[in-house]
Amino acid sequence: MKCLILAAGRGSRLSVRGEPKPLVRLLGLPLIERVVAGAERAGIREFVVATGYMEEELRGFLNTLAEKRGVLIECVSNPSWEGGNATSVLSARPALKEEERFLLVMADHLFDSSILKELLSQPLDEGSVCLAVDFNTRNPLVDMDDVTRVLVSAQKIKAIGKGLKEYNGFDTGIFLCTPAIFDAVEKSIQRDGDATLSGAIRVLAEDGRACAFDIGGRFWTDVDDEEAFRRAEEYLLSTLKKPTDGPVARLINRHISVAITRHLVERNITPNQISLACFCMSVVASVLLALPGYLALFLGAIVAQTASIVDGCDGEVARLKFMESDYGGWFDAVLDRYADAFLLAGLTWHGYSEDGSGLTLLTGFMAITGSFMTSYTADKYDSLMKARLIKGGAFRIGRDVRVFIVFLGALLNLVFPALLLTAIVMNVETVRRLIICAR
């Protein structure tokens, strides 16, 4: 199945951030790349993009994007792009003539890719069009002065328009179409002089051929002006919190890492490079922790906690820039295990050098063992407790806590108590997980 993206307009209200509008960067990626990547997650690999304003610049970028993401992108020119967005639909007609169904989205509308997945599974009668509708009429991401409003009854669109007085939903700009959309556009232009998609939907609605699909409150937004841009940016950053975040990550680390990530996404830095940099910081921290004297211990504590905070940035950058991969997650996890071992070994050596006690070595060994076992049991525990973690109703202790204990112990020069606390907490947490999983 193909996806038609309308990208011909100028978007003057966002021109302060650059032109053409589809190439305006939001958290490291141009708007149209976010749309392509979101649709790709829904299984779409072929795209038709209607271009108009500054089309040479846009086409050059799309050629590079197609190669980068391994997708097919065909550009079609709309010389009448100033006449209304429905003229872009007509310009794409030759490229979609063999498609029984196709998706239609806007280059400046961002969305949760699960909306597309479910929309694609909807039954659609021949000669009909289905519009994804947001029935949350209090959606804070919606500009009430600009949004297209929709009146829906029995899953059929009865009315649509920006100035609609009676409405119960919003047009998200996401459509599942049949070729009937082309005839509807032509009729709307010829009969009503209306070259908007809303006009075409009104034509289809007259015959009961405009269906509505409830997006179920999921994310979508129209990045139409500076205020909408800011809201979209804040929302995407707010999604970076993970249900598996431990208490330290949730209350401290994540707030700082997101602020750092906001700047990292604008650089040509990969998540794996961030993971490797954090590992190197942890190695430096472990060496400092192992050295005699409080100054080295103090510096080691600062570097260790800094590495723990920045370690959250690799996943954040990956999610924001659609760079997640199974290998990347595994690579980060492997480096974290080495880093944990080095940090605890460094702290253990520091304590042993000061007191020469075998108890310190044993406690350090148990701390490292507990650290490994909490990591080893994390996947099974998280998968079984997934629903509770998402709702915030599950208790979880992980890497954020043990690094923070190392940080506090070194900072306060309480090496043995930090090792002992780590050993107790991590091993007790492992036993707790074993009991929960058994149940």
C-alpha positions in Angstrom: 0.0 0.0 0.0 1.1 3.5 -0.8 0.9 6.7 1.3 0.3 10.0 -0.2 1.8 13.0 1.6 0.7 16.5 0.9 3.7 18.7 1.1 3.0 21.5 -1.5 2.0 24.4 0.7 4.2 27.2 1.9 3.3 27.3 5.6 4.1 31.0 6.1 3.2 31.0 9.7 6.2 28.8 10.5 8.6 30.4 8.0 10.6 32.0 10.8 12.0 28.5 11.4 12.9 28.0 7.8 11.4 27.1 4.4 9.9 25.0 2.9 7.8 24.0 5.9 8.1 20.2 5.4 11.9 20.7 6.0 11.5 22.6 9.3 13.4 20.6 11.9 11.6 19.5 15.1 13.9 17.9 17.6 16.5 17.0 15.1 14.3 15.8 12.2 12.5 17.6 9.4 8.7 17.4 9.8 8.3 15.3 6.7 10.9 12.8 7.8 8.9 12.4 11.0 5.8 11.7 8.9 7.6 9.2 6.7 9.2 7.4 9.7 5.9 7.2 11.5 4.2 5.7 8.5 7.1 3.3 8.0 6.5 2.0 11.5 2.9 1.2 10.4 4.4 -1.0 7.6 4.3 1.6 4.7 7.3 1.4 2.4 6.1 3.3 -0.7 5.3 7.0 -0.7 4.0 9.6 -3.1 4.7 13.2 -2.1 2.9 16.1 -3.7 5.3 19.1 -4.0 4.8 22.7 -4.9 6.5 25.5 -3.0 10.3 25.3 -3.2 9.9 21.8 -4.7 13.5 21.5 -5.9 14.8 21.7 -2.3 12.2 19.3 -1.0 12.8 16.8 -3.8 16.5 16.8 -3.1 15.9 16.0 0.5 13.4 13.3 -0.3 15.8 11.6 -2.6 18.4 11.4 0.2 15.7 10.3 2.7 14.6 7.5 0.5 18.1 6.1 0.3 18.7 6.7 4.0 15.5 4.8 5.1 15.4 2.3 2.3 11.9 3.3 1.1 10.4 4.3 -2.2 9.5 8.0 -2.6 7.9 9.3 -5.8 7.5 13.0 -6.1 4.6 14.6 -8.1 4.5 18.3 -8.9 1.4 20.4 -8.2 1.7 23.7 -10.2 -1.6 24.8 -8.7 -0.5 24.3 -5.1 -1.7 27.8 -4.0 -5.3 26.8 -5.0 -6.0 24.5 -2.0 -4.7 21.2 -0.6 -7.1 19.1 -2.6 -5.3 20.2 -5.8 -2.3 18.2 -4.5 -4.5 15.1 -4.3 -5.5 15.5 -8.0 -1.8 15.9 -9.0 -1.1 12.5 -7.4 -3.8 10.7 -9.3 -1.6 9.2 -12.0 0.8 7.9 -9.4 -2.0 6.2 -7.5 -4.2 4.9 -10.4 -3.5 1.3 -9.7 -4.2 1.5 -5.9 -7.4 0.2 -4.6 -6.7 1.8 -1.2 -4.1 4.3 0.0 -3.2 6.4 3.0 -3.4 10.2 2.8 -1.5 12.3 5.4 -0.2 15.8 5.7 3.5 16.7 5.8 3.0 18.9 8.9 0.8 16.5 10.9 2.6 14.3 13.5 0.9 11.2 14.8 1.2 8.0 16.8 2.0 5.3 14.2 -0.5 2.9 15.9 -3.3 5.1 14.5 -2.2 4.2 10.9 -1.9 0.5 11.8 -5.4 0.3 13.1 -6.8 2.5 10.3 -5.3 0.2 7.7 -7.2 -2.7 9.3 -10.6 -1.0 9.0 -13.1 -2.3 6.4 -13.7 0.2 3.7 -16.5 0.0 1.1 -15.7 0.7 -2.5 -16.2 4.4 -3.2 -15.7 5.4 0.4 -13.1 7.3 2.4 -12.3 6.9 6.1 -11.1 9.9 8.2 -9.2 9.4 11.5 -11.2 11.6 14.0 -10.1 12.8 17.4 -13.2 12.8 19.6 -11.3 14.4 22.5 -12.7 17.9 22.0 -10.5 19.1 24.9 -7.2 18.0 23.4 -4.6 20.5 24.6 -2.5 20.0 21.4 -5.4 21.4 19.3 -5.6 25.0 18.1 -9.3 25.7 18.4 -9.1 28.7 16.1 -7.6 26.7 13.3 -8.6 23.0 13.6 -11.1 21.5 11.2 -14.1 20.3 13.1 -16.2 17.2 12.4 -19.7 16.1 13.3 -20.0 12.3 13.4 -23.0 10.1 13.9 -23.0 6.3 13.7 -19.4 6.3 12.4 -20.5 8.5 9.4 -19.3 12.0 8.9 -22.3 14.4 8.7 -20.5 17.7 8.5 -17.0 19.0 8.4 -15.4 22.5 8.4 -13.3 25.0 10.4 -16.2 27.1 11.5 -18.6 24.3 12.4 -20.8 25.2 15.3 -22.0 21.7 16.1 -19.3 19.2 16.3 -18.0 16.2 18.3 -14.5 15.6 16.9 -11.5 17.0 15.0 -10.1 16.2 11.6 -6.6 14.7 12.2 -5.6 15.0 8.5 -5.2 11.2 8.3 -7.3 9.4 5.7 -7.7 5.9 4.3 -8.8 6.5 0.7 -10.2 4.7 -2.3 -10.0 6.3 -5.8 -13.4 7.9 -5.0 -11.5 10.8 -3.3 -10.4 12.1 -6.8 -13.9 12.3 -8.2 -15.1 14.0 -4.9 -12.3 16.6 -5.2 -13.3 17.4 -8.8 -16.9 17.7 -7.9 -16.2 19.9 -4.9 -14.1 22.2 -7.1 -16.5 22.3 -10.1 -19.7 22.5 -8.1 -18.8 24.5 -5.0 -15.5 26.2 -6.0 -14.0 24.5 -2.9 -10.5 23.1 -3.5 -10.0 21.8 0.1 -10.1 18.2 1.3 -12.9 19.2 3.6 -14.9 20.1 0.5 -14.3 16.6 -0.9 -15.3 14.9 2.3 -18.5 17.0 2.3 -19.3 15.6 -1.2 -18.7 12.0 0.0 -20.7 12.6 3.2 -23.8 13.6 1.2 -24.0 10.0 0.0 -22.9 8.4 3.3 -19.5 7.5 1.9 -17.4 9.4 4.5 -16.6 7.2 7.4 -15.0 8.1 10.8 -12.4 6.1 12.7 -11.9 6.9 16.4 -8.2 7.4 17.2 -8.9 6.7 20.8 -7.2 9.7 22.3 -3.8 8.9 20.8 -1.3 11.5 19.9 -1.6 13.7 16.8 -0.9 17.4 16.2 -0.9 19.9 13.4 2.4 21.8 13.5 1.0 24.9 11.8 2.6 27.8 13.7 5.2 28.7 16.3 2.8 27.9 19.2 1.9 24.5 17.7 5.6 23.8 17.2 6.3 24.5 20.8 3.4 22.2 22.0 4.6 19.4 19.7 8.2 19.7 21.0 7.1 19.6 24.6 4.8 16.6 24.1 7.5 14.6 22.3 10.0 15.3 25.1 7.4 14.3 27.7 7.1 10.9 26.1 10.7 10.0 26.8 10.0 8.8 30.3 9.9 5.0 30.4 7.6 2.9 32.6 10.7 0.9 33.6 12.4 4.0 35.1 13.4 3.4 38.7 12.9 6.1 41.4 16.2 7.9 40.9 15.8 7.9 37.1 12.2 9.2 37.4 12.8 11.9 40.1 16.3 13.1 39.1 18.1 11.6 36.1 15.4 11.8 33.5 14.8 15.5 34.0 18.5 16.2 33.3 19.0 13.7 30.5 15.9 15.1 28.6 17.4 18.6 28.8 20.7 17.2 27.4 18.9 15.2 24.7 17.1 18.3 23.5 20.5 19.6 22.3 22.0 16.3 21.3 19.3 15.5 18.7 20.4 18.6 16.8 23.9 17.1 16.3 25.0 14.2 14.1 25.5 11.9 17.1 24.2 8.3 17.1 22.7 6.5 20.1 25.5 3.9 20.0 28.1 6.7 20.2 26.4 8.0 23.3 26.3 4.5 24.8 30.1 4.2 24.2 30.8 7.6 25.6 28.9 6.8 28.8 30.9 3.5 29.1 34.2 5.4 28.8 33.0 7.9 31.5 32.2 4.9 33.7 35.7 3.4 33.2 37.2 6.8 34.1 35.0 6.9 37.2 36.0 3.4 38.2 39.7 4.3 38.0 39.1 7.4 40.1 37.1 5.4 42.7 40.0 2.9 43.0 42.6 5.6 43.7 43.5 6.5 47.3 42.4 9.8 48.8 39.1 11.6 49.0 39.6 13.9 46.1 39.8 10.9 43.6 36.7 9.4 45.4 34.8 12.7 45.1 35.7 13.1 41.4 34.8 9.4 40.7 31.4 9.9 42.3 30.6 12.9 40.1 31.8 11.2 36.9 29.8 8.0 37.7 26.6 9.8 38.4 27.1 12.0 35.3 27.5 8.9 33.2 24.4 7.4 34.7 22.4 10.5 33.7 23.8 10.8 30.2 23.2 7.0 29.8 19.5 7.8 29.4 20.2 10.1 26.4 21.0 7.2 24.0 17.5 5.8 24.2 16.0 9.2 24.1 17.8 10.3 21.0 17.0 6.9 19.4 13.2 7.4 20.1 13.1 11.0 19.0 15.0 10.3 15.7 13.5 6.9 14.9 16.8 5.2 15.4 15.8 2.4 17.7 17.2 -1.0 17.0 17.4 -4.3 18.9 21.1 -4.3 18.5 21.4 -0.7 19.9 19.4 -1.7 23.0 21.5 -4.9 23.5 24.8 -3.0 22.9 23.8 -0.4 25.6 22.9 -3.2 28.0 26.2 -5.0 27.6 28.2 -1.9 28.1 26.1 -1.1 31.2 26.9 -4.5 32.7 30.6 -3.9 32.2 30.3 -0.3 33.6 28.5 -1.6 36.8 31.2 -4.2 37.4 34.0 -1.6 37.0 32.4 0.9 39.2 31.7 -1.5 42.0 35.2 -3.1 41.6 36.8 0.3 41.8 34.8 1.2 45.0 35.7 -2.2 46.5 39.4 -1.8 45.8 39.3 1.7 47.4 37.7 0.3 50.5 40.0 -2.8 50.7 43.1 -0.5 50.2 42.0 1.5 53.3 41.0 -1.3 55.7 42.6 -4.5 54.2 39.5 -6.4 55.3 38.4 -9.6 53.5 34.8 -8.6 54.5 35.1 -5.6 52.2 36.1 -7.8 49.3 33.2 -10.2 50.1 30.7 -7.4 50.3 32.0 -6.0 47.0 31.7 -9.4 45.4 28.1 -9.7 46.6 27.3 -6.2 45.4 28.6 -7.0 41.9 26.7 -10.3 41.9 23.5 -8.6 43.0 24.0 -6.0 40.3 24.4 -8.7 37.6 21.4 -10.6 38.9 19.0 -7.7 38.9 20.0 -7.0 35.3 19.6 -10.6 34.4 16.1 -10.8 35.8 15.0 -7.4 34.5 13.6 -8.6 31.1 11.4 -11.4 32.6 10.2 -9.2 35.5 9.5 -6.2 33.2 7.5 -8.4 30.7 5.4 -9.9 33.4 4.8 -6.6 35.1 4.4 -4.5 31.9 0.8 -3.4 32.5 1.5 -2.4 36.1 4.7 -0.6 35.1 2.9 1.4 32.5 0.3 2.5 35.1 2.9 3.2 37.7 1.7 0.5 40.0 4.8 -1.7 40.1 7.9 -1.2 42.2 11.2 -1.4 40.4 14.8 -1.0 41.4 17.5 -1.1 38.8 20.7 0.5 37.6 19.8 4.0 38.5 19.6 3.1 42.2 22.8 1.2 42.4 24.9 3.9 40.6 23.2 6.5 42.9 24.3 4.5 46.0 27.8 4.4 44.6 27.6 8.1 44.0 26.4 8.9 47.6 28.8 6.5 49.2 31.8 7.9 47.4 30.6 11.5 47.9 30.2 11.0 51.7 33.3 8.8 52.0 31.2 5.9 53.2 32.6 3.2 51.0 31.8 0.1 53.0 28.3 1.1 53.9 27.7 1.9 50.2 28.9 -1.6 49.1 26.9 -3.2 51.9 23.7 -1.3 51.0 24.2 -2.2 47.3 24.7 -5.9 48.1 21.6 -6.0 50.2 19.3 -4.0 48.0 20.3 -5.7 44.7 20.1 -9.3 46.1 16.9 -8.7 48.0 15.4 -7.2 44.8 16.4 -10.3 42.8 14.8 -12.6 45.3 11.7 -10.4 45.3 11.4 -10.7 41.5 11.9 -14.5 41.7 9.0 -14.7 44.2 6.7 -12.4 42.1 7.5 -14.3 38.9 6.8 -17.6 40.6 3.4 -16.4 41.5 
